[in-house]
């Protein structure tokens, strides 16, 4: 019973307190590039393949990877191999396109809750916008052409709803990212 929260009317201040325990001071943001970029008649070349090859070139010029392969009879196949210099910087991860190299490109910093509105008839329910932006680019930021929609110092918001359930205030992110 000590951990139970009192069902008091939800205010903007209370909503900020609810979120405060869950958000990072600065959340690390990573970009990925497939370890293998290929296309053929069954899997045609797309715009992401082009950005991946440009990222390969950038990472190779920085001495972080080497690239083998090239054009084939029915398409192309390029494979990136991390160098000793790139090993501590680039991590690996699975993805829909197979294994990828990941690199820390910047940080996500929260600017606070704004436009809070309490529900007109339910005093323990409300919603608002959690404002944030990308900042503090790392040296890898310009190298990853595959980063998508991560402009620096542009404000984005996540739409958040608050509610009281099981003797605790909770929140859900209803829209993760919008301008």
C-alpha positions as CSV (number, residue, x, y, z in Angstrom):
1,X,0.0,0.0,0.0
2,X,3.0,2.3,0.4
3,X,3.6,2.4,-3.4
4,X,0.0,3.3,-4.2
5,X,-0.6,6.8,-5.5
6,X,-3.6,8.8,-4.5
7,X,-6.2,9.4,-7.2
8,X,-5.9,13.2,-7.1
9,X,-7.0,15.5,-10.0
10,X,-4.4,15.3,-12.8
11,X,-2.6,18.6,-13.5
12,X,0.2,19.6,-15.8
13,X,2.6,19.5,-12.9
14,X,1.4,16.0,-11.9
15,X,1.8,14.8,-15.6
16,X,5.4,16.1,-15.6
17,X,6.1,14.2,-12.4
18,X,4.7,11.0,-14.0
19,X,6.9,11.3,-17.0
20,X,10.0,12.5,-15.1
21,X,10.9,9.0,-13.8
22,X,10.9,7.4,-17.2
23,X,12.7,9.8,-19.5
24,X,16.5,10.0,-20.0
25,X,18.4,13.2,-19.6
26,X,19.8,12.4,-23.1
27,X,18.7,9.2,-24.9
28,X,21.3,7.8,-27.3
29,X,20.1,7.5,-31.0
30,X,21.7,5.0,-33.4
31,X,21.7,4.7,-37.1
32,X,22.2,1.4,-39.0
33,X,23.6,0.2,-42.3
34,X,23.2,-3.3,-43.6
35,X,26.4,-5.4,-43.5
36,X,25.4,-6.7,-46.9
37,X,23.9,-4.6,-49.7
38,X,22.7,-6.5,-52.7
39,X,20.1,-6.4,-55.5
40,X,19.0,-8.8,-58.2
41,X,15.9,-9.4,-60.4
42,X,14.1,-10.9,-57.4
43,X,15.1,-8.1,-55.0
44,X,15.4,-4.9,-57.1
45,X,17.6,-2.0,-56.1
46,X,15.9,0.7,-54.1
47,X,16.7,4.1,-52.7
48,X,17.8,2.6,-49.3
49,X,20.4,0.5,-51.2
50,X,21.8,3.7,-52.7
51,X,22.0,5.4,-49.2
52,X,23.6,2.3,-47.8
53,X,26.3,2.3,-50.5
54,X,27.0,6.0,-49.8
55,X,27.2,5.1,-46.1
56,X,29.7,2.3,-47.0
57,X,31.8,4.9,-48.9
58,X,31.7,7.3,-45.9
59,X,32.6,4.7,-43.4
60,X,35.4,3.3,-45.6
61,X,36.9,6.8,-46.1
62,X,36.9,7.2,-42.3
63,X,38.8,3.9,-42.0
64,X,36.0,2.1,-40.1
65,X,35.1,-0.6,-42.6
66,X,36.4,-2.3,-45.8
67,X,34.1,-3.3,-48.6
68,X,34.3,-6.4,-50.8
69,X,32.2,-7.4,-53.7
70,X,30.7,-5.4,-56.5
71,X,28.6,-5.9,-59.6
72,X,27.4,-9.4,-60.4
73,X,25.9,-10.9,-63.6
74,X,22.3,-10.2,-62.4
75,X,22.8,-7.2,-60.0
76,X,25.3,-6.5,-57.3
77,X,26.5,-7.6,-53.9
78,X,28.6,-5.5,-51.5
79,X,29.7,-6.7,-48.1
80,X,31.2,-4.5,-45.4
81,X,33.8,-5.7,-42.9
82,X,34.6,-3.7,-39.8
83,X,38.3,-2.7,-39.3
84,X,40.1,-2.7,-36.0
85,X,39.6,1.1,-35.9
86,X,35.9,0.6,-36.4
87,X,35.4,-2.3,-34.0
88,X,34.9,-0.3,-30.8
89,X,32.8,2.3,-32.6
90,X,30.4,0.2,-34.7
91,X,28.1,-2.4,-33.0
92,X,26.0,-5.0,-34.7
93,X,22.3,-5.8,-34.6
94,X,19.7,-7.8,-36.5
95,X,17.2,-6.1,-38.7
96,X,14.7,-6.8,-41.5
97,X,17.5,-6.6,-44.0
98,X,19.8,-8.9,-42.1
99,X,22.7,-8.1,-39.8
100,X,23.6,-4.4,-39.6
101,X,26.3,-2.2,-38.3
102,X,25.0,0.4,-35.8
103,X,26.6,3.6,-34.7
104,X,25.7,6.3,-32.2
105,X,24.9,9.4,-34.2
106,X,23.3,11.8,-31.7
107,X,21.2,12.2,-28.6
108,X,17.5,12.8,-28.1
109,X,16.9,15.5,-25.5
110,X,13.5,16.1,-23.9
111,X,12.2,19.6,-23.7
112,X,9.2,19.0,-21.5
113,X,5.5,18.5,-21.6
114,X,3.3,21.1,-23.3
115,X,-0.3,21.7,-24.3
116,X,-1.5,19.5,-21.4
117,X,-5.3,19.1,-21.2
118,X,-7.2,17.2,-18.6
119,X,-10.3,15.2,-19.7
120,X,-13.4,17.4,-19.2
121,X,-15.3,14.8,-17.2
122,X,-12.6,12.4,-15.8
123,X,-10.3,14.3,-13.5
124,X,-7.6,11.5,-13.5
125,X,-7.2,11.4,-17.3
126,X,-5.5,13.8,-19.7
127,X,-3.2,14.2,-22.6
128,X,-0.3,16.4,-23.8
129,X,2.7,16.7,-26.1
130,X,6.1,15.6,-24.9
131,X,8.5,17.9,-26.9
132,X,12.0,16.8,-27.8
133,X,14.8,17.2,-30.3
134,X,18.0,15.6,-31.6
135,X,21.2,17.2,-30.6
136,X,24.9,16.6,-29.8
137,X,25.9,14.9,-33.0
138,X,28.8,12.4,-32.8
139,X,31.5,12.2,-35.5
140,X,29.4,9.3,-37.1
141,X,26.3,11.6,-37.7
142,X,27.5,12.8,-41.1
143,X,28.8,9.4,-42.2
144,X,25.4,7.6,-41.9
145,X,23.4,8.5,-45.0
146,X,20.9,5.8,-43.9
147,X,19.7,7.9,-41.0
148,X,16.2,8.9,-41.7
149,X,14.3,12.0,-40.5
150,X,16.8,12.9,-37.7
151,X,17.5,16.6,-38.3
152,X,19.4,18.3,-35.5
153,X,17.8,20.9,-33.2
154,X,14.3,20.5,-34.8
155,X,11.5,20.1,-32.3
156,X,9.4,17.0,-32.5
157,X,6.6,15.9,-30.2
158,X,5.3,12.6,-28.9
159,X,1.6,12.6,-28.1
160,X,1.1,11.2,-24.6
161,X,-2.1,10.2,-22.7
162,X,-2.3,9.9,-18.9
163,X,-4.6,7.8,-16.8
164,X,-5.1,6.3,-13.3
165,X,-5.3,2.5,-13.1
166,X,-4.5,0.0,-10.3
167,X,-3.8,2.7,-7.8
168,X,-1.1,4.3,-10.0
169,X,-0.8,7.0,-12.6
170,X,0.3,5.7,-15.9
171,X,0.9,7.0,-19.4
172,X,0.9,5.7,-22.9
173,X,2.7,7.2,-25.9
174,X,-0.1,7.3,-28.5
175,X,2.1,8.9,-31.3
176,X,5.8,8.3,-31.1
177,X,7.0,11.1,-33.3
178,X,5.3,14.0,-35.1
179,X,6.4,17.5,-36.1
